[in-house]
Amino acid sequence: MTKRVVLIGHPVAHSLSGAMQQAAFDELGIDATYELWDRPPIELADAIGELRGDDYLGANVTIPHKERVVPMVDRLTEEASFTGAVNTLTREGKRLIGHNTDVAGFKVALDKLVGRQKMPRQAVILGAGGGGRAVVYGLIREGFQRIVVFNRHLHRAEGLVKHFGRTAAHMELRAMPWHESIIEAELAKTKVLINATSIGLTSDTSPIPAEALHAELLVLDLIYNRTRLLRDAEAAGATVADGELMLLHQGAAAFTLWTGQPAPLDLMQTKLAEARAGGLRSAEGEPTGEPAAAAAE
């Protein structure tokens, strides 16, 4: 029987994950298909219930459901529990297990960005959605001592800080209002800037002014493009990286969870590059229209 893996989000019209996951199944001779399920929030519970059937290996979960799905599963892994967000589901019999492979993917991307330098201890994060939660948890695990989260809707950032209250008890984790002067002041005294919003995904805009960037920064944009933010940062002399490594490695971790086999990383990276060259810009079907910025925040 052909097994099924689905991506659940709203919308999911464009997906880079589909290209690399299907190629990986085919390469390893795994009889499975990767499907896109566009499900609005009102239909999410029914979709999750359907995944308990024997023909499913599991699922990916993306915007706007990463946090909504948490109470709908039977068990959470440590990463999913601590982040309060799920991006991958697996089955144990009829039980559904929620994972967060974004955390593993982010670690690879951060290590690559930092390179041989000593790991910094302060960071500014833009965005407080599911991606932002994985980033904050990853930084806490790396031993960061001060993390400032900006979000256009301040209550979302404050909710993230509250969620990590115990985990971050040893450090300073703060939510601040999204004002250019405040962001610029924080960037002047930090080393790491991470954009976990989708600002710049669909238009040539940056979440922050170019003059706020400086040469000492390490800048990671979770969008898988050479965004305006990355171009401005590079022009300022900063070290930059886009979200491709995080996307690739979160997908590889999900593949292994579903199949029990190591992911064919080189093939998956090639398929990602081909999909990007063909015009796809979103990760797990994340929105490619202007509503994306609101969804990510």
C-alpha positions as CSV (number, residue, x, y, z in Angstrom):
1,M,0.0,0.0,0.0
2,T,1.3,3.4,-1.0
3,K,1.9,5.5,2.2
4,R,1.0,9.1,2.4
5,V,2.7,12.2,3.9
6,V,0.8,15.4,3.8
7,L,1.6,19.1,4.3
8,I,-1.2,20.9,6.3
9,G,-1.3,24.6,6.1
10,H,-3.4,27.5,4.8
11,P,-2.6,28.2,2.0
12,V,-0.2,25.6,0.6
13,A,-0.2,26.3,-3.1
14,H,3.5,26.6,-3.4
15,S,5.8,24.2,-1.6
16,L,9.6,23.7,-1.7
17,S,9.2,20.8,0.8
18,G,7.1,18.8,-1.7
19,A,9.9,18.8,-4.3
20,M,12.6,17.6,-2.0
21,Q,10.6,15.1,0.0
22,Q,9.0,13.3,-3.0
23,A,12.5,13.0,-4.6
24,A,13.9,11.5,-1.4
25,F,11.1,8.9,-1.2
26,D,11.7,8.0,-4.9
27,E,15.5,7.8,-4.5
28,L,15.3,5.4,-1.6
29,G,12.5,3.3,-3.2
30,I,10.0,4.2,-0.5
31,D,6.4,3.8,-1.8
32,A,5.1,7.1,-0.5
33,T,3.5,10.3,-1.8
34,Y,3.8,13.8,-0.5
35,E,0.5,15.7,-0.7
36,L,-0.5,19.3,-0.1
37,W,-3.6,19.9,2.1
38,D,-4.9,23.4,2.3
39,R,-7.0,23.4,5.5
40,P,-8.3,26.6,7.2
41,P,-8.2,26.6,11.0
42,I,-11.8,25.4,11.2
43,E,-10.9,22.2,9.4
44,L,-7.7,21.5,11.2
45,A,-9.0,19.1,13.8
46,D,-10.6,16.9,11.2
47,A,-7.4,16.8,9.1
48,I,-5.4,15.8,12.2
49,G,-7.9,13.1,13.0
50,E,-7.6,11.6,9.5
51,L,-3.8,11.2,9.9
52,R,-4.4,8.4,12.4
53,G,-5.2,6.1,9.6
54,D,-2.8,3.3,8.6
55,D,-2.0,4.7,5.2
56,Y,-0.3,7.7,6.6
57,L,3.4,8.0,7.6
58,G,2.9,11.4,9.0
59,A,2.7,15.1,8.1
60,N,4.3,18.5,8.0
61,V,2.5,21.4,9.6
62,T,3.0,25.0,8.5
63,I,1.5,28.5,8.8
64,P,-0.9,29.1,10.5
65,H,-1.2,25.8,12.3
66,K,2.2,25.2,14.0
67,E,0.9,26.3,17.4
68,R,-2.8,25.4,16.9
69,V,-1.9,21.7,16.4
70,V,-0.1,21.3,19.8
71,P,-3.2,20.3,21.8
72,M,-4.4,18.0,19.1
73,V,-1.6,15.4,19.3
74,D,-1.1,12.6,21.8
75,R,2.5,13.4,22.7
76,L,5.1,16.1,22.2
77,T,8.8,15.7,21.9
78,E,11.1,17.9,24.0
79,E,11.6,20.4,21.2
80,A,7.9,20.6,20.4
81,S,7.0,21.0,24.0
82,F,9.5,23.7,24.8
83,T,8.8,25.7,21.7
84,G,5.1,25.3,21.8
85,A,5.1,24.6,18.1
86,V,4.9,21.5,15.9
87,N,6.1,21.3,12.3
88,T,6.2,17.5,11.9
89,L,3.9,14.6,12.9
90,T,4.6,10.9,13.1
91,R,2.4,8.0,14.0
92,E,2.8,5.3,16.7
93,G,-0.2,3.1,16.0
94,K,-3.2,5.4,16.2
95,R,-1.3,7.9,18.3
96,L,0.2,11.1,16.8
97,I,3.5,12.4,18.0
98,G,4.4,16.1,17.5
99,H,7.9,17.1,16.7
100,N,9.7,20.4,15.9
101,T,12.5,19.7,13.4
102,D,12.9,23.5,12.8
103,V,15.1,23.5,16.0
104,A,17.6,21.0,14.4
105,G,17.5,22.9,11.1
106,F,18.2,26.2,12.8
107,K,21.2,24.8,14.7
108,V,22.8,23.8,11.4
109,A,22.1,27.2,9.9
110,L,23.4,29.1,13.0
111,D,26.6,27.0,13.2
112,K,27.3,27.7,9.5
113,L,26.7,31.4,10.0
114,V,29.0,31.7,13.0
115,G,31.6,29.5,11.4
116,R,34.9,29.4,13.4
117,Q,34.1,32.4,15.5
118,K,33.2,32.1,19.1
119,M,29.4,31.7,19.5
120,P,27.9,35.1,20.4
121,R,25.7,35.5,23.4
122,Q,23.3,38.3,22.3
123,A,20.7,38.3,19.6
124,V,17.8,40.2,18.1
125,I,14.9,38.2,16.7
126,L,12.3,39.7,14.3
127,G,9.0,37.7,14.5
128,A,7.2,35.7,17.2
129,G,5.5,32.9,15.2
130,G,6.4,29.2,15.0
131,G,9.8,29.9,13.3
132,G,10.6,32.6,15.9
133,R,9.9,30.1,18.7
134,A,12.3,27.5,17.2
135,V,14.9,30.2,16.9
136,V,14.6,31.4,20.4
137,Y,14.7,27.9,21.8
138,G,17.7,27.1,19.7
139,L,19.5,30.2,21.0
140,I,18.7,29.3,24.6
141,R,20.2,25.9,24.1
142,E,23.3,27.4,22.6
143,G,23.8,29.4,25.8
144,F,22.8,32.9,24.6
145,Q,22.5,35.3,27.6
146,R,20.3,38.1,26.1
147,I,17.6,37.8,23.4
148,V,15.3,40.6,22.3
149,V,12.2,39.7,20.3
150,F,10.4,42.3,18.1
151,N,7.0,41.7,16.6
152,R,4.6,44.1,14.9
153,H,1.9,42.9,17.3
154,L,3.7,43.2,20.7
155,H,1.4,40.8,22.5
156,R,2.7,38.0,20.3
157,A,6.2,38.7,21.4
158,E,5.1,39.0,25.0
159,G,3.4,35.6,24.7
160,L,6.6,34.1,23.4
161,V,8.6,35.5,26.3
162,K,6.0,34.2,28.8
163,H,6.1,30.8,27.2
164,F,9.8,30.5,27.6
165,G,9.7,31.9,31.2
166,R,11.1,28.9,33.0
167,T,13.4,27.7,30.2
168,A,15.0,31.2,30.0
169,A,15.0,31.9,33.7
170,H,18.9,32.0,33.7
171,M,19.1,34.7,31.0
172,E,17.4,37.9,29.8
173,L,14.6,37.3,27.3
174,R,12.6,40.5,26.4
175,A,9.8,41.5,24.1
176,M,10.1,45.1,22.7
177,P,7.8,47.3,20.6
178,W,8.5,47.4,16.9
179,H,10.0,50.9,16.5
180,E,12.9,51.6,14.2
181,S,14.7,53.6,16.8
182,I,14.5,50.8,19.4
183,I,15.5,48.1,16.9
184,E,18.5,50.2,15.8
185,A,19.6,50.8,19.5
186,E,19.4,47.0,20.1
187,L,21.3,46.1,17.0
188,A,24.1,48.5,17.9
189,K,24.9,46.3,20.9
190,T,24.3,42.8,19.5
191,K,26.0,40.4,17.2
192,V,23.2,38.2,15.8
193,L,20.1,39.3,13.9
194,I,17.6,36.8,12.7
195,N,14.5,37.6,10.6
196,A,11.8,35.1,11.4
197,T,9.0,37.1,9.7
198,S,8.1,36.8,6.0
199,I,8.8,40.4,5.3
200,G,10.8,40.3,2.1
201,L,9.3,37.1,0.9
202,T,7.0,38.5,-1.8
203,S,8.4,42.1,-2.3
204,D,11.7,43.8,-2.3
205,T,11.3,45.2,1.2
206,S,13.3,44.9,4.4
207,P,11.9,44.7,8.0
208,I,14.5,47.3,9.1
209,P,16.3,50.3,7.7
210,A,19.7,49.6,6.0
211,E,21.4,52.3,8.2
212,A,20.6,50.2,11.3
213,L,22.9,47.4,10.1
214,H,26.6,47.2,10.8
215,A,29.7,45.2,9.8
216,E,29.9,43.2,13.1
217,L,26.5,41.6,12.6
218,L,25.8,38.0,11.7
219,V,22.4,38.1,9.8
220,L,20.2,35.1,9.1
221,D,17.0,35.5,7.2
222,L,14.7,32.4,7.4
223,I,13.4,33.3,3.9
224,Y,15.1,31.2,1.3
225,N,16.1,34.1,-1.0
226,R,18.7,36.8,-1.2
227,T,16.3,39.3,0.4
228,R,16.6,43.0,0.6
229,L,17.6,42.6,4.3
230,L,20.5,40.3,3.3
231,R,21.7,42.6,0.5
232,D,21.6,45.6,2.8
233,A,23.5,43.7,5.5
234,E,26.1,42.5,3.1
235,A,26.6,46.0,1.8
236,A,27.2,47.1,5.4
237,G,29.9,44.5,5.7
238,A,27.9,41.9,7.7
239,T,28.1,38.1,7.4
240,V,24.8,36.8,6.0
241,A,22.9,33.6,5.2
242,D,19.4,32.8,4.0
243,G,17.1,30.0,5.2
244,E,17.9,27.3,2.8
245,L,20.1,25.3,5.2
246,M,17.5,25.4,7.9
247,L,14.8,24.3,5.4
248,L,16.9,21.5,4.1
249,H,17.9,20.1,7.5
250,Q,14.5,20.4,9.1
251,G,13.1,18.5,6.1
252,A,15.9,15.9,6.3
253,A,15.1,15.4,10.0
254,A,11.4,15.0,9.2
255,F,12.2,12.4,6.5
256,T,14.2,10.3,8.9
257,L,11.4,10.4,11.5
258,W,8.8,9.2,8.9
259,T,11.0,6.5,7.3
260,G,13.7,5.5,9.8
261,Q,16.3,6.1,7.1
262,P,19.0,8.7,6.6
263,A,17.8,11.4,4.2
264,P,19.6,11.8,0.9
265,L,20.8,15.3,1.6
266,D,22.6,16.0,-1.6
267,L,19.6,15.0,-3.7
268,M,17.2,17.0,-1.5
269,Q,19.4,20.1,-1.8
270,T,19.5,19.7,-5.6
271,K,15.7,19.5,-5.8
272,L,15.4,22.5,-3.5
273,A,17.7,24.5,-5.9
274,E,15.6,23.4,-8.9
275,A,12.4,24.4,-7.3
276,R,13.8,27.8,-6.3
277,A,15.0,28.3,-9.9
278,G,11.5,27.5,-11.0
279,G,10.1,30.3,-9.0
280,L,9.0,28.6,-5.8
281,R,9.9,30.7,-2.7
282,S,8.1,29.2,0.2
283,A,9.2,26.5,2.6
284,E,6.4,24.2,3.7
285,G,3.8,25.9,1.6
286,E,4.1,29.1,3.6
287,P,2.1,31.9,2.0
288,T,3.5,33.6,-1.0
289,G,1.0,36.5,-1.0
290,E,1.1,39.7,1.0
291,P,-1.0,38.1,3.9
292,A,2.2,36.1,4.7
293,A,3.7,38.9,6.7
294,A,0.7,39.0,9.0
295,A,0.6,35.2,9.3
296,A,4.2,35.0,10.3
297,E,3.8,37.5,13.0
